[in-house]
Every structure is written in C-alpha cells, then in structure tokens.
Amino acid sequence: MSRPVIITCAVTGAGDTVGKHPAIPVTPEQIADSAIAAAAAGAAILHIHVRDPETGKATGERRYFRAVVERIRDSGCDAILNLTTGEGGMLELRERTFGGNVLAEDVRTPDERFAHVADNMPEMCTIDIGTMNIGPNIFVNTNADVTRLAELSQAAGVLPELEVFDAGQIEFAKHLLRAGKVASPAFFQLCLGVPGGSPATPQAMVYLAGLLPEGSQWAAFGIGAQEFPMVAQAVVLGGHVRVGLEDNLYIERGVYAPSNAALVEKAGRIVDLLGEHVASPQEARNILGLK
C-alpha cells in the first residue's frame, strides 16, 4: 500500500516578497482565498502568516489572523490550520556605530507571539526552536522563550510544529521532549536553504532526519530552486513535505508560480510519481494524533 504524504502549504510568509511576485497574498481575504485554493489542490495543512494590507509587511496583528481564520473556516475548508508564532522574533540592526547599535524592531514576548493562537485555537502552531542569523537579521528564539511557547501551546491543546534549521536546534527540541514541554511523538519541520541555516541538500536532510527522536513525524522544505528537489528527497526518506509562496516564487525555472495551488499540485504529482499518495486532512490528523 502507498504511504500518505502530508503536504503543507506556506501561504504568504513574512519575507519581503510583495512586489517581487504578482500573486503574493497580502490582504486577509487574499491570504484566506489562496489558502482555501491550496487545500482544494491537496494541501492538508495551511501554514498562515498575515501581512499589513496597507504596507504588505508581515505583522502579528491579531485582527488580521482572526479575519483569515474565520474566512477559511466559514468556507467549509477541512484543512488543518497552522498559525505561525514567529512574527515578532526578528531583530534588525538598522544602523551600527562605534559604541552601540540602533535596533529597528523590538522582539516581542512569547505570550505576545502566541496571542493570536490563543484567540483562534487552531489545531497547530509553529515554534522556531533557536536563535539564528537570517540574512542580515537575527531571529531571536531564546531557550526561555521557546520553552514558554511550548508551555503555552501545550496548555491550549495546540500541536506544535517544531521548526528546526540546524542540528543544535534538534538537540534543544529533544530537551523539551525530555522535560515534558512537548508531547512525544513530536512533529518536526526541517527548514533547509534559509541563509544562516542548514543547506537544502540531500546530505543535510539525511543528516538532520537521522538526528530526530525515534518515532517522530517530520516534514522538510527547501527554499527557492530547491523546493521541489527537497519535496522528492523528503518523500524518498519517509517524510512529509511543504511548498508555498513563502518559500519559493517559481513553478519552474524563470516562470512565476501562478498560485499556491499550482505549487501544491506540482508537489502532489511528485508524491504520486514516487509511488505514494497525497494525504487528506483526515489522514493527516490520524498521522499527527489530532482529534
């Protein structure tokens, strides 16, 4: 029998992609509609960020998350909602002078970063497991902050997707599991190709997947041109996959993806060609232990 492979669609992300691609969803309505179409194309999990409709910049504004979630739920879409908790963690050094730094953005507390999750009670949320450089910025996820986010998700009954970018972050995730802050078996997302993290290569995926706790469920993604090669690699290794305009703007070399749904459909074809099948939302819930 073929294995069900979960496809996650990362719908819009927090990157500076507005204006670089004609189909980046910006308003709550656009984000929700793009998510609904991705689910119809085969995405069992919808990974949601929101943006300021006026500026296109990523935001943690709770009313925008509420509008997206309500629109998806009102549509009858059965996909699993997975809200980010990453917004408010990015620290940008706007100006560096001798004797001090000027910061462009203050890092929010874990409770602030979780507030929209508590508002909407999705089945899942992401937790980024460690502090790291991302391009010119610093993504701040201290051990104490990550532990608090894990406690908040556990108290709310929301399954955390543990986003890991390198081997050290997997080791800290194991500490959370041993401490009972995250239930076992956990669900990991191997984030590959992000500047400052592990590369999007077969070798890196094999290495990181081999470090995961026994019995874990896991998915992986690569950014940019490595999105679909990493889909194939993850399926071959027994994992699940993620695609979406958060991670990659192109359907093939030099051709913009017309939509998130098109990226999901292509990932689904890869899953099928490798002899597995695309998991339905209910199959995904069974795999992840969701009710």
Residue pairs with C-beta under 8 A, 6 or more apart in sequence:
2 275
2 276
2 277
3 238
3 276
3 277
4 276
4 277
4 278
4 279
4 280
4 283
4 284
4 287
5 235
5 240
5 241
5 271
5 276
5 277
5 278
5 279
6 44
6 45
6 219
6 240
6 241
6 279
6 283
6 284
6 287
6 288
7 42
7 43
7 44
7 45
7 240
7 241
7 242
7 243
7 264
7 267
7 268
7 271
7 278
7 279
8 43
8 44
8 45
8 46
8 47
8 82
8 189
8 219
8 221
8 240
8 241
8 242
8 243
8 244
9 35
9 38
9 39
9 43
9 45
9 46
9 47
9 242
9 243
9 244
9 260
9 263
9 264
10 47
10 49
10 221
10 242
10 243
10 244
10 245
10 246
10 247
11 25
11 31
11 34
11 35
11 38
11 46
11 47
11 48
11 49
11 244
11 245
11 246
11 260
12 24
12 25
12 26
12 31
12 34
12 48
12 49
12 50
12 51
12 245
12 246
13 49
13 58
13 244
13 245
13 246
13 247
14 49
14 58
14 84
14 86
14 87
14 90
14 246
15 58
15 246
17 24
17 245
17 249
18 24
18 26
18 51
18 56
18 57
19 56
20 249
21 245
21 249
21 256
21 257
22 256
23 34
23 245
23 256
23 257
23 258
23 259
24 56
24 245
25 31
25 33
25 34
25 51
25 245
25 260
26 51
26 53
26 56
27 51
27 53
28 50
28 53
28 64
28 67
28 68
28 71
29 67
29 71
31 48
31 49
31 50
31 51
31 68
32 67
32 68
32 71
32 72
32 75
33 71
34 245
34 259
34 260
34 261
35 43
35 46
35 48
35 68
35 72
35 77
35 79
35 260
36 71
36 72
36 75
36 77
37 259
37 260
37 261
38 46
38 79
38 244
38 259
38 260
38 261
38 263
38 264
39 46
39 77
39 78
39 79
39 281
40 77
40 261
41 260
41 261
41 262
41 264
41 265
41 268
42 264
42 265
42 267
42 268
42 278
43 79
43 260
43 264
44 79
44 80
44 278
44 279
44 280
44 281
44 283
44 284
45 79
45 80
45 81
45 82
45 124
45 284
46 72
46 77
46 79
46 80
46 81
46 82
47 82
47 84
47 126
47 242
47 244
47 246
48 65
48 68
48 69
48 81
48 82
48 83
48 84
48 122
49 58
49 84
49 86
49 87
49 246
50 58
50 59
50 60
50 61
50 64
50 65
50 68
51 57
51 58
51 59
51 64
52 58
52 59
52 61
52 64
53 64
58 87
59 87
60 87
60 88
60 108
60 112
60 113
60 115
60 116
62 115
62 116
62 119
65 83
65 116
65 119
65 120
66 116
66 119
66 120
69 81
69 83
69 120
69 122
72 79
72 81
78 281
78 282
79 281
80 122
80 123
80 124
80 281
80 284
80 285
80 288
80 290
81 120
81 122
81 123
81 124
82 122
82 123
82 124
82 125
82 126
82 161
83 116
83 117
83 120
83 122
83 124
83 125
83 126
84 125
84 126
85 110
85 113
85 114
85 117
85 125
85 126
85 127
85 128
85 149
86 113
86 126
86 128
86 139
86 163
87 108
87 113
88 107
88 108
88 112
88 113
89 107
89 108
89 113
89 128
89 139
89 140
89 141
89 145
90 105
90 107
90 134
90 137
90 138
90 139
90 140
91 103
91 105
91 107
91 137
91 138
91 139
91 140
92 103
92 104
92 105
92 136
92 137
92 138
93 101
93 102
93 103
93 104
93 136
93 137
93 138
94 102
94 103
94 104
95 101
95 102
96 102
107 140
109 145
110 145
110 146
110 148
110 149
110 152
111 148
111 152
113 149
114 125
114 149
114 152
114 153
117 125
117 152
117 153
117 156
117 158
118 152
118 156
121 156
121 157
121 158
122 158
123 158
123 159
123 285
123 290
124 158
124 159
124 160
124 161
124 187
124 288
124 290
125 153
125 158
125 159
125 160
125 161
126 160
126 161
126 163
126 189
127 146
127 149
127 150
127 153
127 160
127 161
127 162
127 163
128 139
128 141
128 146
128 163
128 165
129 141
129 146
129 162
129 163
129 164
129 165
129 169
129 170
129 172
129 173
130 141
130 146
130 164
130 165
130 166
130 168
130 169
130 172
131 138
131 139
131 140
131 141
131 142
132 138
132 139
132 141
132 165
132 166
132 196
132 197
133 139
133 195
133 196
134 194
134 195
134 196
134 197
135 195
135 196
139 196
143 172
146 172
146 176
147 176
147 179
147 181
149 160
150 160
150 176
150 181
150 182
151 181
153 159
153 160
154 160
154 181
154 182
154 183
159 187
159 288
159 289
159 290
160 182
160 186
160 187
161 187
161 188
161 189
162 173
162 176
162 182
162 186
162 187
162 188
162 189
163 188
163 189
163 191
164 170
164 173
164 188
164 189
164 190
164 191
164 208
165 191
165 194
165 196
165 197
165 198
166 197
166 198
166 208
167 198
167 207
167 208
167 211
170 188
170 208
170 211
170 212
171 211
173 182
173 186
173 188
174 213
176 182
177 184
177 186
177 213
184 213
184 215
184 216
185 213
185 215
185 216
185 217
185 289
186 213
186 216
186 217
187 216
187 217
187 218
187 219
187 288
188 212
188 216
188 217
188 218
188 219
189 218
189 219
189 220
189 221
189 242
190 198
190 205
190 208
190 209
190 218
190 219
190 220
190 221
190 234
190 239
191 197
191 198
191 220
191 221
192 198
192 199
192 200
192 201
192 204
192 205
192 220
192 221
192 222
192 223
192 226
192 230
193 199
193 200
193 222
193 223
193 224
193 226
193 230
194 223
198 204
198 208
200 222
200 223
200 224
200 226
200 229
200 230
202 233
205 220
205 230
205 233
205 234
205 237
206 237
209 218
209 220
209 237
209 239
212 218
217 240
217 287
217 288
218 239
218 240
219 234
219 239
219 240
219 241
219 242
220 230
220 233
220 234
220 239
220 240
220 241
220 242
221 227
221 230
221 231
221 234
221 241
221 242
221 243
221 247
222 229
222 230
222 247
223 247
223 248
224 247
224 248
224 250
225 248
225 250
225 253
227 243
227 247
227 248
227 263
228 243
228 266
228 267
228 270
230 241
231 241
231 243
231 267
231 270
231 271
232 270
232 274
234 240
234 241
235 241
235 270
235 271
235 274
235 276
236 274
240 279
240 287
241 267
241 271
243 260
243 263
243 264
243 266
243 267
244 260
244 263
244 264
245 257
245 260
245 263
248 257
248 263
249 256
249 257
250 256
250 257
251 257
251 258
251 262
251 263
251 266
257 263
268 278
271 277
271 278
272 278
279 287
284 290
285 291
